[in-house]
Amino acid sequence: ATRDSFRYVGDVDTDTIEGRTDAEHFELTVSSLASFGIDGEELHMLMKALCIVLQLGNLTFESDASVDGEGAIIVPDDELAKMTGLLGIGPRAIQKAVTMRLVKVRDEEIMARLTPDQSRDSCDALAKEIYFQLVEVLVRKMNDKTCPAGFDAEVSQSEAGKLCINYANEYLQHRYILDNFQSVQDHYEFEGIEMVFDYSTIDNSEILNLVEGRMGLISVLNEECVRPS
């Protein structure tokens, strides 16, 4: 498989980003993950989960002719077979998971069939949730490796300390977004390449503004500190 094999990746007509090829970026990523203790079987499971996310994007749906056009089925069979191999569960279970929805009517639960468009949305939602959980795992492991021993314990009783930790985390995330996603977006725009990723969905500028803005929490706290008792 190549990057052109996956719908979620989109059409890419460049071989390098910031002077590195995809292969070089991958090797750098693997090396960086290893520095946080993510290697061996754990790295294999991480990559497998990413493959599942990408393969979910390749599933397509059409109306189920066997039930008078109601409901949806996954086509073609080879894409479903690939997903079956990755998840280790049968095709019927996968079909049911993304083409049906549990609906509660009063005290009764029934399985409702989804349309092809609804099934596509369901599949995309599942892929997003898996990807979100992957990021959560990575962030937690990186925090465990970079947080000094006892640091949380020392400030756990301090609300101001918690605010500072959250502020630092948001600022670090903002810098990461600027250094990676924003720079890639700027590069794509410069090259005239359509950017399919919505940068606004991960931009946390509003959160930072809430903390450090002109009328933010820090400004309010400073005023309270100098206000006469």
Secondary structure, 3 states (H helix, E strand, C coil): CCHHHCCCCCCCCCCEECCEEHHHHHHHHHHHHHHCCCCHHHHHHHHHHHHHHHHHHHCEEEECHHHCCCCEEEECHHHHHHHHHHHCCCHHHHHHHHHEEEEEECCEEEEEECCHHHHHHHHHHHHHHHHHHHHHHHHHHHHHHHCCCCHHHHHCCCHHHHHHHHHHHHHHHHHHHHHHHHHHHHHHHHHCCCCCCCHHHCCCHHHHHHHHCCCCHHHHHHHHHHCCC
